[in-house]
Amino acid sequence: MNFEVVKFKNIRRVVLAAVLLPFVFMIAEGVVLIRFSLMQYRALENDHLFADVLARGGSIAANEILAELVAARTYINNPNEMTKAAMMERRSALDSERARFNASLPPVETLDLGLQSQLANLRLAYSRIVATRSAVDRGYYGKGGNPVHIYGQAGLKQLGLVESLSSRIHDPVLLRKSSELMSILLTYYGERLIGNLGQRYFDRADFSAMSHEQLVQGETMLGNGMDRLRFHSSSPVVREILAYRSQPDEVWADTFTNAMVSGALRPDKAIRDKWIGIQNKRLDFLQQKIASVTDDIHVTGQKLSMRSHIHMTVVLALSSGLVLLVALIVALAVRGIRLVARVTEERELLINELRNAAQTDLLTGLYNRRGFEAAALALLMQAEYGSRWISVVLFDLDHFKKINDIYGHDAGDIVLKHVAGVARESFRSFDLLVRHGGEEFMALLPDSTPEDAAVVAERVRLAIEAAEIALPSGERLRMTASFGCAGRANAVSNRNFDDLVKRADLALYAAKASGRNCVVAGPIVPSAASQEERRKSAGGTHDFRK
């Protein structure tokens, strides 16, 4: 394995980190901002959609359903071409508004189970209206017939769905207006039910116990609607309704309505006419307010649509800016890396030129002593401006004489050549390696403390220990080596490293004395236990590691 962890590669990493780290943070912030804007856009689009749903749903409940009911009752009581045409027109209007309402609803699969159930119930209620239409057309409803219950249930189902859908609104203004609309619709439906049943009460026409229960239901619905309106008393529309309901005629009509619900009111034609007139004016007034609120909701929806488009523009602008930023940072990073790569390449070329110019050992291909000294001097001069430490590693093969004695000098040369190759691959690419003499090797490690040198030496030692050397005879040998390391601070005034070689030689002697196959840096000698562990790791083939 070739370990090329050089200083300039570290510089490359530093440059890359210096460029990319701020870039990563900017990208993260940009993504968060874009995501937030996109969420805002989706929320606004959602609210715009529901503004249309609320306005259409409220209009259907307050106008189209009840308008068809009135037209159907008119036709039942007075069947002719004119009343039939009016009834068919109201049917067409309701069907058309229902189709638009259904088209504006979100996909069914996006709704929760509760909303899906309400939607199914609403469709069932409309299917009953269709069945009622068929019954009216066939004359099954006699004069005085009143399908109010069928249409009333459909209206209430419509109201319930609209109110449930309003809970999915995010915009506070639209949410407040939708709540106002629901409050007015509840009030209107209560008044409508009371007006219809009250007229039957005064006329004593088909007013049964069930009719009384429905009258009570209408009063309850009216009370709930008024309570909700008082909660929104800051709204101008709601204030107008509350002010209208506090007029003397309105208070008078409510008094007789309460008496009617309690059963204490005796039918009287004068009271009937006045009460019905007040109720009709009240319903007309409430219809005007419903139309006003639904129009206001439509306008609010359009404003939300405009805001959503603005947010989408912001998202696109941020995305474009982020893309440009990415391109700029990448360009700067590429230029910086190329610059570092060029400097690294020039340094490598210099080292290679020095290596090629130096004399080499013919057997191992390493520098010999003379060439090593010249190359080391040039390297030290170049390192004066960036290297603060210089270290020397001396190592020789353990029990090498036995190789020559047992297998001959040719086998010894094979061992030396193989060990030189292993050492060359295991030292760093900018370390200078020399065959110092016989089975002894030396390496000069620039920009390395003694501790750094010991780490590199340990790596080389392990590589030599793990290598198997094949001889021409087919036998395989395994070797070990002892290492001594020494280092000092690099200085312009001291380009002589003979003192380092001497101290490294002393460390090598200490390694030999401590049992061989180890690394000693300066005066530090490994423990006997660690040496014993190394000896036990030997195995296989002819082993000269002991």
ROMAR-597496 format. One record per residue (C-alpha): residue number from 1; residue in one letter; x, y, z. Coordinates in steps of 0.001 Angstrom, whole numbers. Example, Ala and Ser with C-alpha at 12.3 -4.5 7.8 and 13.67 -1.06 7.14 Angstrom:
BEGIN
TIPA:1:a:12300:-4500:7800;
TIPA:2:s:13670:-1060:7140;
***
This chain:
BEGIN
TIPA:1:m:0:0:0;
TIPA:2:n:1326:3475:-974;
TIPA:3:f:650:6078:1732;
TIPA:4:e:797:9547:70;
TIPA:5:v:-470:11751:2827;
TIPA:6:v:1621:14785:1897;
TIPA:7:k:1499:18304:3159;
TIPA:8:f:198:19706:-109;
TIPA:9:k:-2633:17230:-141;
TIPA:10:n:-3525:18506:3302;
TIPA:11:i:-3423:22030:1903;
TIPA:12:r:-5753:20903:-869;
TIPA:13:r:-8180:19588:1699;
TIPA:14:v:-7947:22823:3703;
TIPA:15:v:-8630:24920:595;
TIPA:16:l:-11499:22689:-360;
TIPA:17:a:-12947:22837:3162;
TIPA:18:a:-12514:26627:3330;
TIPA:19:v:-14466:26993:102;
TIPA:20:l:-17068:24300:612;
TIPA:21:l:-17989:24690:4296;
TIPA:22:p:-19482:28205:3926;
TIPA:23:f:-21012:27004:691;
TIPA:24:v:-22684:24064:2444;
TIPA:25:f:-24124:26378:5107;
TIPA:26:m:-25385:28783:2451;
TIPA:27:i:-26934:25902:524;
TIPA:28:a:-28616:24623:3696;
TIPA:29:e:-30010:28079:4508;
TIPA:30:g:-31154:28497:910;
TIPA:31:v:-32896:25123:907;
TIPA:32:v:-34645:25935:4200;
TIPA:33:l:-35784:29310:2844;
TIPA:34:i:-36979:27791:-422;
TIPA:35:r:-38787:25036:1449;
TIPA:36:f:-40478:27591:3719;
TIPA:37:s:-41546:29709:731;
TIPA:38:l:-42822:26625:-1054;
TIPA:39:m:-44837:25634:2014;
TIPA:40:q:-46266:29161:2155;
TIPA:41:y:-47153:28920:-1522;
TIPA:42:r:-48921:25596:-1022;
TIPA:43:a:-50803:26933:2023;
TIPA:44:l:-51945:29998:77;
TIPA:45:e:-53022:27881:-2889;
TIPA:46:n:-54876:25586:-492;
TIPA:47:d:-56643:28556:1118;
TIPA:48:h:-57470:30013:-2297;
TIPA:49:l:-59065:26683:-3248;
TIPA:50:f:-61069:26499:-22;
TIPA:51:a:-62191:30109:-349;
TIPA:52:d:-63935:29110:-3560;
TIPA:53:v:-65324:25947:-1933;
TIPA:54:l:-66696:27906:1040;
TIPA:55:a:-68301:30588:-1105;
TIPA:56:r:-69954:28079:-3436;
TIPA:57:g:-71011:25743:-637;
TIPA:58:g:-72503:28570:1404;
TIPA:59:s:-74360:29926:-1620;
TIPA:60:i:-75821:26501:-2399;
TIPA:61:a:-77010:26030:1183;
TIPA:62:a:-78488:29518:1507;
TIPA:63:n:-79849:30100:-2004;
TIPA:64:e:-80068:27287:-4545;
TIPA:65:i:-81434:24528:-2277;
TIPA:66:l:-84032:26743:-628;
TIPA:67:a:-84925:28451:-3921;
TIPA:68:e:-85734:25077:-5476;
TIPA:69:l:-87769:24168:-2394;
TIPA:70:v:-89868:27352:-2754;
TIPA:71:a:-90330:26750:-6498;
TIPA:72:a:-91322:23111:-5876;
TIPA:73:r:-93896:24086:-3227;
TIPA:74:t:-95288:26770:-5523;
TIPA:75:y:-95700:24237:-8318;
TIPA:76:i:-97276:21654:-5973;
TIPA:77:n:-99864:24193:-4784;
TIPA:78:n:-100455:25720:-8218;
TIPA:79:p:-99322:23422:-11029;
TIPA:80:n:-99132:25240:-14397;
TIPA:81:e:-96625:25908:-17159;
TIPA:82:m:-95293:29064:-15533;
TIPA:83:t:-94681:27531:-12099;
TIPA:84:k:-93255:24399:-13732;
TIPA:85:a:-90823:26480:-15818;
TIPA:86:a:-89742:28377:-12692;
TIPA:87:m:-89228:25085:-10838;
TIPA:88:m:-87160:23605:-13691;
TIPA:89:e:-85047:26763:-13788;
TIPA:90:r:-84280:26461:-10060;
TIPA:91:r:-83416:22778:-10493;
TIPA:92:s:-80971:23635:-13288;
TIPA:93:a:-79392:26364:-11148;
TIPA:94:l:-78902:23975:-8219;
TIPA:95:d:-77406:21256:-10442;
TIPA:96:s:-75052:23747:-12065;
TIPA:97:e:-73812:25106:-8729;
TIPA:98:r:-73423:21574:-7372;
TIPA:99:a:-71254:20653:-10373;
TIPA:100:r:-69033:23715:-9800;
TIPA:101:f:-68830:22940:-6088;
TIPA:102:n:-67790:19330:-6725;
TIPA:103:a:-65199:20487:-9265;
TIPA:104:s:-63669:22871:-6718;
TIPA:105:l:-63335:20176:-4048;
TIPA:106:p:-59875:18655:-3468;
TIPA:107:p:-59400:15041:-4640;
TIPA:108:v:-61330:12624:-2444;
TIPA:109:e:-58183:10610:-1645;
TIPA:110:t:-56625:13687:-18;
TIPA:111:l:-59525:14071:2424;
TIPA:112:d:-59624:12348:5796;
TIPA:113:l:-62173:9634:6524;
TIPA:114:g:-64497:12034:8341;
TIPA:115:l:-64725:14395:5361;
TIPA:116:q:-65153:11469:2961;
TIPA:117:s:-68070:10243:5088;
TIPA:118:q:-69673:13709:5100;
TIPA:119:l:-69247:13951:1338;
TIPA:120:a:-70947:10560:913;
TIPA:121:n:-73842:11682:3147;
TIPA:122:l:-74215:14876:1115;
TIPA:123:r:-74427:12861:-2114;
TIPA:124:l:-77080:10682:-496;
TIPA:125:a:-79059:13786:503;
TIPA:126:y:-78893:15074:-3082;
TIPA:127:s:-80040:11690:-4386;
TIPA:128:r:-83141:12115:-2202;
TIPA:129:i:-83732:15525:-3765;
TIPA:130:v:-83576:13844:-7194;
TIPA:131:a:-86110:11257:-6013;
TIPA:132:t:-88326:14057:-4657;
TIPA:133:r:-88173:15811:-8040;
TIPA:134:s:-89446:12653:-9705;
TIPA:135:a:-92252:12369:-7142;
TIPA:136:v:-93264:16008:-7702;
TIPA:137:d:-93243:15553:-11488;
TIPA:138:r:-95494:12486:-11190;
TIPA:139:g:-97953:14281:-8933;
TIPA:140:y:-97271:12174:-5846;
TIPA:141:y:-97311:15341:-3735;
TIPA:142:g:-100887:16558:-3379;
TIPA:143:k:-101887:20171:-2866;
TIPA:144:g:-100377:21413:367;
TIPA:145:g:-97575:18851:161;
TIPA:146:n:-94316:20091:1541;
TIPA:147:p:-90945:18365:870;
TIPA:148:v:-89215:20780:3216;
TIPA:149:h:-87614:17987:5247;
TIPA:150:i:-85790:16549:2191;
TIPA:151:y:-84383:19907:1115;
TIPA:152:g:-83689:20989:4685;
TIPA:153:q:-81601:17882:5352;
TIPA:154:a:-79623:18453:2166;
TIPA:155:g:-78966:22044:3193;
TIPA:156:l:-77784:20986:6653;
TIPA:157:k:-75486:18346:5138;
TIPA:158:q:-74101:21011:2820;
TIPA:159:l:-73478:23308:5767;
TIPA:160:g:-71793:20555:7778;
TIPA:161:l:-69381:19720:4944;
TIPA:162:v:-68515:23377:4385;
TIPA:163:e:-67822:23884:8082;
TIPA:164:s:-65595:20786:8218;
TIPA:165:l:-63653:21915:5146;
TIPA:166:s:-63075:25333:6701;
TIPA:167:s:-60950:23682:9404;
TIPA:168:r:-58254:23073:6764;
TIPA:169:i:-57747:26803:6172;
TIPA:170:h:-54431:28346:7281;
TIPA:171:d:-54978:32043:6582;
TIPA:172:p:-56416:33696:9745;
TIPA:173:v:-58436:36311:7818;
TIPA:174:l:-60087:33710:5598;
TIPA:175:l:-60668:31460:8600;
TIPA:176:r:-62442:34294:10441;
TIPA:177:k:-64615:35092:7419;
TIPA:178:s:-65504:31440:6914;
TIPA:179:s:-66562:31242:10566;
TIPA:180:e:-68703:34374:10095;
TIPA:181:l:-70331:32809:7035;
TIPA:182:m:-71145:29621:8916;
TIPA:183:s:-72619:31626:11807;
TIPA:184:i:-74878:33598:9446;
TIPA:185:l:-75886:30432:7574;
TIPA:186:l:-76835:28700:10829;
TIPA:187:t:-78871:31739:11821;
TIPA:188:y:-80494:31862:8396;
TIPA:189:y:-81383:28174:8389;
TIPA:190:g:-82853:28460:11884;
TIPA:191:e:-84939:31463:10821;
TIPA:192:r:-86023:29696:7632;
TIPA:193:l:-87178:26617:9513;
TIPA:194:i:-88966:28732:12127;
TIPA:195:g:-90649:30816:9426;
TIPA:196:n:-91929:27794:7519;
TIPA:197:l:-93175:25950:10608;
TIPA:198:g:-94507:29133:12237;
TIPA:199:q:-96755:29801:9259;
TIPA:200:r:-98114:26261:9540;
TIPA:201:y:-98579:26843:13297;
TIPA:202:f:-100653:29971:12699;
TIPA:203:d:-102615:28311:9904;
TIPA:204:r:-103112:25112:11902;
TIPA:205:a:-102241:23298:8671;
TIPA:206:d:-100558:19937:9208;
TIPA:207:f:-98768:21092:12385;
TIPA:208:s:-97993:17836:14202;
TIPA:209:a:-95839:16825:17137;
TIPA:210:m:-92992:16244:14662;
TIPA:211:s:-93548:19781:13363;
TIPA:212:h:-93172:21073:16913;
TIPA:213:e:-89914:19131:17314;
TIPA:214:q:-88641:20681:14081;
TIPA:215:l:-89671:24121:15372;
TIPA:216:v:-87631:23503:18522;
TIPA:217:q:-84732:22355:16323;
TIPA:218:g:-84983:25593:14328;
TIPA:219:e:-84949:27647:17528;
TIPA:220:t:-81845:25772:18724;
TIPA:221:m:-80109:26301:15404;
TIPA:222:l:-80983:29997:15513;
TIPA:223:g:-79613:30271:19057;
TIPA:224:n:-76347:28605:18100;
TIPA:225:g:-75954:30872:15106;
TIPA:226:m:-76605:34021:17149;
TIPA:227:d:-74119:32909:19833;
TIPA:228:r:-71453:32446:17167;
TIPA:229:l:-72289:35849:15680;
TIPA:230:r:-71812:37549:19046;
TIPA:231:f:-68380:35901:19233;
TIPA:232:h:-67485:37705:15971;
TIPA:233:s:-68984:41021:17083;
TIPA:234:s:-65947:42969:15821;
TIPA:235:s:-66941:42256:12211;
TIPA:236:p:-68883:45071:10484;
TIPA:237:v:-71303:42590:8858;
TIPA:238:v:-71969:40876:12183;
TIPA:239:r:-72493:44221:13926;
TIPA:240:e:-75122:45113:11295;
TIPA:241:i:-76927:41827:11919;
TIPA:242:l:-76871:42266:15700;
TIPA:243:a:-78097:45835:15353;
TIPA:244:y:-80897:44703:13039;
TIPA:245:r:-81952:41993:15457;
TIPA:246:s:-82204:44523:18314;
TIPA:247:q:-84901:46618:16568;
TIPA:248:p:-88310:46701:18287;
TIPA:249:d:-90113:44707:15579;
TIPA:250:e:-87413:42044:15729;
TIPA:251:v:-87698:41790:19504;
TIPA:252:w:-91493:41580:19155;
TIPA:253:a:-91226:38747:16613;
TIPA:254:d:-88766:36817:18834;
TIPA:255:t:-91202:37117:21747;
TIPA:256:f:-93999:35489:19754;
TIPA:257:t:-91592:32862:18396;
TIPA:258:n:-90717:31861:21972;
TIPA:259:a:-94399:31669:22828;
TIPA:260:m:-94967:29524:19755;
TIPA:261:v:-92177:27125:20784;
TIPA:262:s:-93605:26840:24306;
TIPA:263:g:-97100:26241:22878;
TIPA:264:a:-98572:29226:24747;
TIPA:265:l:-99359:31320:21625;
TIPA:266:r:-102916:31244:20357;
TIPA:267:p:-103246:31699:16583;
TIPA:268:d:-104343:35197:15593;
TIPA:269:k:-104544:36539:12015;
TIPA:270:a:-103211:40016:12849;
TIPA:271:i:-100287:38598:14770;
TIPA:272:r:-99734:36036:11988;
TIPA:273:d:-99491:38602:9208;
TIPA:274:k:-97156:40887:11125;
TIPA:275:w:-94974:37997:12308;
TIPA:276:i:-94670:36493:8803;
TIPA:277:g:-93844:39921:7352;
TIPA:278:i:-91049:40443:9898;
TIPA:279:q:-89717:36926:9275;
TIPA:280:n:-89632:37456:5500;
TIPA:281:k:-87801:40790:5879;
TIPA:282:r:-85373:39119:8284;
TIPA:283:l:-84661:36328:5796;
TIPA:284:d:-84122:38823:2979;
TIPA:285:f:-81730:40797:5168;
TIPA:286:l:-79777:37689:6123;
TIPA:287:q:-79605:36604:2459;
TIPA:288:q:-78059:39963:1603;
TIPA:289:k:-75447:39512:4323;
TIPA:290:i:-74705:35954:3158;
TIPA:291:a:-74178:37257:-381;
TIPA:292:s:-71945:40028:989;
TIPA:293:v:-69791:37610:2993;
TIPA:294:t:-69510:35092:145;
TIPA:295:d:-68436:37886:-2215;
TIPA:296:d:-65918:39007:381;
TIPA:297:i:-64606:35442:648;
TIPA:298:h:-64254:35334:-3142;
TIPA:299:v:-62220:38542:-3039;
TIPA:300:t:-60079:37182:-193;
TIPA:301:g:-59469:34040:-2247;
TIPA:302:q:-58284:36141:-5184;
TIPA:303:k:-55906:38022:-2910;
TIPA:304:l:-54571:34731:-1594;
TIPA:305:s:-54075:33592:-5180;
TIPA:306:m:-52044:36730:-5898;
TIPA:307:r:-49970:36165:-2756;
TIPA:308:s:-49359:32544:-3750;
TIPA:309:h:-48095:33690:-7153;
TIPA:310:i:-45776:36147:-5424;
TIPA:311:h:-44450:33337:-3225;
TIPA:312:m:-43902:31148:-6273;
TIPA:313:t:-41979:34007:-7891;
TIPA:314:v:-39880:34251:-4730;
TIPA:315:v:-39272:30491:-4800;
TIPA:316:l:-38152:30642:-8425;
TIPA:317:a:-35933:33663:-7740;
TIPA:318:l:-34341:31972:-4716;
TIPA:319:s:-33823:28780:-6682;
TIPA:320:s:-32187:30674:-9539;
TIPA:321:g:-29965:32581:-7118;
TIPA:322:l:-29011:29354:-5395;
TIPA:323:v:-28104:27744:-8714;
TIPA:324:l:-25934:30739:-9623;
TIPA:325:l:-24303:30604:-6197;
TIPA:326:v:-23591:26907:-6625;
TIPA:327:a:-22035:27558:-10037;
TIPA:328:l:-19874:30374:-8628;
TIPA:329:i:-18686:28375:-5619;
TIPA:330:v:-17941:25339:-7761;
TIPA:331:a:-15949:27490:-10176;
TIPA:332:l:-13936:28990:-7303;
TIPA:333:a:-13385:25560:-5778;
TIPA:334:v:-12184:24159:-9103;
TIPA:335:r:-9784:27053:-9589;
TIPA:336:g:-8444:26716:-6060;
TIPA:337:i:-7962:22969:-6407;
TIPA:338:r:-6246:23416:-9758;
TIPA:339:l:-3899:25972:-8227;
TIPA:340:v:-3017:23646:-5370;
TIPA:341:a:-2659:20771:-7824;
TIPA:342:r:-245:22822:-9945;
TIPA:343:v:1873:23702:-6923;
TIPA:344:t:1826:20061:-5854;
TIPA:345:e:2791:18934:-9336;
TIPA:346:e:5703:21386:-9444;
TIPA:347:r:6899:20108:-6096;
TIPA:348:e:6628:16496:-7242;
TIPA:349:l:8521:17343:-10443;
TIPA:350:l:11274:18921:-8377;
TIPA:351:i:11514:15853:-6155;
TIPA:352:n:11527:13543:-9169;
TIPA:353:e:14244:15589:-10852;
TIPA:354:l:16325:15387:-7699;
TIPA:355:r:15784:11659:-7498;
TIPA:356:n:16695:11131:-11109;
TIPA:357:a:19810:13274:-10792;
TIPA:358:a:21049:11419:-7718;
TIPA:359:q:23089:8276:-7978;
TIPA:360:t:21185:5113:-7149;
TIPA:361:d:22074:1739:-5775;
TIPA:362:l:22103:-756:-8660;
TIPA:363:l:20646:-3609:-6622;
TIPA:364:t:17727:-1892:-4881;
TIPA:365:g:17165:1123:-7111;
TIPA:366:l:17355:3375:-4041;
TIPA:367:y:19631:6351:-3565;
TIPA:368:n:23140:5492:-2573;
TIPA:369:r:24893:7488:102;
TIPA:370:r:26393:10088:-2180;
TIPA:371:g:23221:10712:-4159;
TIPA:372:f:21153:10764:-984;
TIPA:373:e:23269:13518:558;
TIPA:374:a:22888:15753:-2505;
TIPA:375:a:19132:15143:-2748;
TIPA:376:a:18672:15615:987;
TIPA:377:l:20515:18942:903;
TIPA:378:a:18284:20194:-1938;
TIPA:379:l:15171:19019:-135;
TIPA:380:l:16227:20726:3088;
TIPA:381:m:16826:24000:1235;
TIPA:382:q:13388:23799:-354;
TIPA:383:a:11714:22889:2949;
TIPA:384:e:13184:25858:4858;
TIPA:385:y:10102:27951:4093;
TIPA:386:g:7426:25409:4975;
TIPA:387:s:8935:22656:7111;
TIPA:388:r:9561:23121:10825;
TIPA:389:w:10892:19620:11579;
TIPA:390:i:13244:17141:9948;
TIPA:391:s:13646:13496:10992;
TIPA:392:v:15825:10530:10080;
TIPA:393:v:14860:6854:10214;
TIPA:394:l:17599:4166:10247;
TIPA:395:f:16681:511:9954;
TIPA:396:d:18382:-2762:9139;
TIPA:397:l:17268:-6327:8686;
TIPA:398:d:17344:-8647:11685;
TIPA:399:h:19584:-11739:11350;
TIPA:400:f:20407:-10959:7727;
TIPA:401:k:23781:-12744:7991;
TIPA:402:k:21911:-16034:8399;
TIPA:403:i:20329:-15547:4966;
TIPA:404:n:23733:-15271:3307;
TIPA:405:d:25093:-18165:5355;
TIPA:406:i:22181:-20538:4660;
TIPA:407:y:20919:-19570:1201;
TIPA:408:g:23868:-17685:-288;
TIPA:409:h:24483:-14128:-1343;
TIPA:410:d:22126:-14340:-4316;
TIPA:411:a:19251:-15020:-1934;
TIPA:412:g:20497:-12151:233;
TIPA:413:d:20352:-9824:-2781;
TIPA:414:i:16769:-10955:-3488;
TIPA:415:v:15833:-10199:114;
TIPA:416:l:17456:-6761:-6;
TIPA:417:k:15748:-5893:-3284;
TIPA:418:h:12346:-7059:-2038;
TIPA:419:v:12671:-5218:1294;
TIPA:420:a:13720:-2070:-584;
TIPA:421:g:10570:-2313:-2696;
TIPA:422:v:8358:-2801:350;
TIPA:423:a:10006:153:2108;
TIPA:424:r:9668:2383:-977;
TIPA:425:e:5939:1644:-1149;
TIPA:426:s:5421:2093:2584;
TIPA:427:f:7279:5361:3102;
TIPA:428:r:5571:8557:1985;
TIPA:429:s:6129:9729:-1582;
TIPA:430:f:8206:12753:-558;
TIPA:431:d:10447:10860:1900;
TIPA:432:l:14019:10212:669;
TIPA:433:l:15131:6585:1042;
TIPA:434:v:18702:5313:746;
TIPA:435:r:20564:2035:1058;
TIPA:436:h:22935:3127:3765;
TIPA:437:g:25157:102:3466;
TIPA:438:g:24848:-3680:3553;
TIPA:439:e:21434:-4508:5040;
TIPA:440:e:21012:-1037:6555;
TIPA:441:f:18644:1578:5105;
TIPA:442:m:18055:5241:5944;
TIPA:443:a:15174:7616:5207;
TIPA:444:l:14951:11397:5508;
TIPA:445:l:11447:12610:6483;
TIPA:446:p:10866:16361:5937;
TIPA:447:d:8202:18219:7892;
TIPA:448:s:8040:15355:10416;
TIPA:449:t:8556:15287:14163;
TIPA:450:p:10207:12248:15761;
TIPA:451:e:6743:11040:16723;
TIPA:452:d:5573:11388:13081;
TIPA:453:a:8681:9512:11950;
TIPA:454:a:7978:6731:14441;
TIPA:455:v:4433:6341:13056;
TIPA:456:v:5780:6019:9500;
TIPA:457:a:8535:3660:10642;
TIPA:458:e:6014:1436:12413;
TIPA:459:r:4004:1215:9208;
TIPA:460:v:7126:181:7272;
TIPA:461:r:8071:-2336:9968;
TIPA:462:l:4658:-3993:9763;
TIPA:463:a:4849:-4128:5970;
TIPA:464:i:8267:-5831:6059;
TIPA:465:e:7090:-8248:8737;
TIPA:466:a:4027:-9199:6662;
TIPA:467:a:5911:-9666:3372;
TIPA:468:e:6816:-13139:2038;
TIPA:469:i:9959:-13325:-119;
TIPA:470:a:9999:-16053:-2754;
TIPA:471:l:13374:-17582:-3632;
TIPA:472:p:14125:-19226:-7022;
TIPA:473:s:14188:-22581:-5233;
TIPA:474:g:10513:-22143:-4314;
TIPA:475:e:11170:-21490:-663;
TIPA:476:r:9627:-18472:1011;
TIPA:477:l:11307:-16302:3599;
TIPA:478:r:9960:-13789:6062;
TIPA:479:m:12036:-11047:7623;
TIPA:480:t:11857:-8402:10316;
TIPA:481:a:13692:-5128:10765;
TIPA:482:s:14648:-2821:13633;
TIPA:483:f:14155:918:13409;
TIPA:484:g:15715:3962:15049;
TIPA:485:c:14245:7464:14674;
TIPA:486:a:15561:10915:15529;
TIPA:487:g:14505:14445:14627;
TIPA:488:r:15130:18113:15216;
TIPA:489:a:13668:21470:14328;
TIPA:490:n:14555:22584:10794;
TIPA:491:a:16577:25791:10573;
TIPA:492:v:18333:27720:7796;
TIPA:493:s:21481:27937:9903;
TIPA:494:n:21784:24167:10309;
TIPA:495:r:21712:22127:7107;
TIPA:496:n:23903:19358:8484;
TIPA:497:f:22045:16244:9562;
TIPA:498:d:25003:14114:10650;
TIPA:499:d:23904:14604:14252;
TIPA:500:l:20512:13226:13327;
TIPA:501:v:22055:10146:11758;
TIPA:502:k:24128:9555:14883;
TIPA:503:r:21092:9882:17166;
TIPA:504:a:19023:7661:14876;
TIPA:505:d:21867:5112:14975;
TIPA:506:l:21746:5161:18777;
TIPA:507:a:17982:4621:18648;
TIPA:508:l:18526:1721:16221;
TIPA:509:y:21039:212:18630;
TIPA:510:a:18423:542:21388;
TIPA:511:a:15889:-1244:19174;
TIPA:512:k:18342:-4092:18590;
TIPA:513:a:19126:-4283:22276;
TIPA:514:s:15427:-4428:23190;
TIPA:515:g:14808:-7557:21150;
TIPA:516:r:14710:-6368:17487;
TIPA:517:n:11629:-5968:15254;
TIPA:518:c:10575:-2692:16856;
TIPA:519:v:10761:1060:16471;
TIPA:520:v:12620:3335:18880;
TIPA:521:a:12362:7112:18660;
TIPA:522:g:15121:8831:20643;
TIPA:523:p:15636:7342:24041;
TIPA:524:i:12273:5569:24248;
TIPA:525:v:12582:1793:24426;
TIPA:526:p:9481:-435:24032;
TIPA:527:s:8482:-2707:26902;
TIPA:528:a:9457:-6357:27094;
TIPA:529:a:5774:-7396:27000;
TIPA:530:s:5215:-5717:23619;
TIPA:531:q:8352:-7386:22242;
TIPA:532:e:7153:-10788:23435;
TIPA:533:e:3803:-10179:21698;
TIPA:534:r:5599:-9425:18418;
TIPA:535:r:7647:-12617:18704;
TIPA:536:k:4469:-14689:19165;
TIPA:537:s:2970:-13192:15970;
TIPA:538:a:5503:-15009:13750;
TIPA:539:g:4344:-18058:11732;
TIPA:540:g:4524:-20031:8402;
TIPA:541:t:7546:-20627:6080;
TIPA:542:h:11185:-20085:7056;
TIPA:543:d:10992:-17318:9598;
TIPA:544:f:13961:-15030:10308;
TIPA:545:r:12008:-12584:12402;
TIPA:546:k:13290:-13872:15782;
***
